[in-house]
Amino acid sequence: MNETTDQMSLLDAIGMTAAEETKKPKKKAPSSKKKAQPKNAKESKKKREDIAEKSAGPQQENSESSPARDLQETAGSNGLPHTSDEPTPVANDPIGSDPITLDKYICFALYSANHAMHGVYKSLLKEIGLTYPQFLAMTVLWETNNVPVGAITAKLQLDTNTLTPLLKRLEAMGLVTRTRNVKDERQVILKLTRKGRALEKKTEHFGSCIFASTGLNLEEIADLQSRIMRLRDNLRGNDTNS
């Protein structure tokens, strides 16, 4: 009894009752106010991010579209940018961009026709012992004898380095002579020998043989020759301009 009284007096002294001593403290439940705070913070953060994205969107779009707009402004009608290396399209180009086959090359037509013509002349020139370039040089001298080398060079449209060995060969064959001009020693004069003059008679049938080989009439041959010479002059004119 005294022990119980003493214990109660001790509890009273420290401000606790026996019931309060044995009662365990309960955990406080988190208030709804504390839960709402993190949720409100997340929502506020998300709203701030949405606002930032909306404000940054137009600027980013403008920055991205600027190079594209610049490219479109410098682009041509085909949507590609023009460069100085690209060839300028030719209006109403009759050839077009399709590949050309060999049989439609005008250069090959002329080359093959020239080769065929040489084949006809080969059998004829064999009779007089001349090559085709030698025959051309002799033809000039048969037309105009006693002329400077420069005249034959201009007539045949050949350079001096090409023509000089040919003329030396004709001189060695006894068909021409080469002498220095008395008034100008820099000029070499060509003159036919008797043998060279006589050789002309052996070529009189050449024209009829070539004419028969062409299969063309006189009008067609004259027209063809005129067109080929005009083509030659046009090509040489373009080569000189370039």
DABELGI-V242088 format. One line per field, one symbol per residue. phi: phi as a letter, one per 30 degrees, with the letter a starting at -180 (. if undefined). psi: psi as a letter, one per 30 degrees, with the letter a starting at -180 (. if undefined). A space follows every 50 residues. Layout:
phi: ???
psi: ???
This chain:
phi: .ddddddddddddcibcddddddddcdddddddddddddddddddddddd ddddddeedddddddddddddddcddddicddbddddddcdhdddicddc dddcdddddddddddddddddedddddcibdddddddddddddbdhbded ddddddhbdddddedddddddddicbbbbddddbddccccbddddddddd ddcdddddddddddicdddddddddddddddedddddddddd
psi: eeeeeeeeeeeeeggkleefefkkkkkkkklfeeefeeeeeeeeeeeeee eeeeefeeeeeeeefeeeeeeeeflafggkkklffkkkkkkhjfeafkkk lefgkeeeeeeeeeeeeeeefeeeffefhlleeeeeeeeeefejlillee eeeeefhlleeeeeeeeeeeeffgfllklkkefjffkkkkkkleeeeffe ffgffeeeeeeefeglleeeeeeeeeeeeeeeeeeeeeeee.
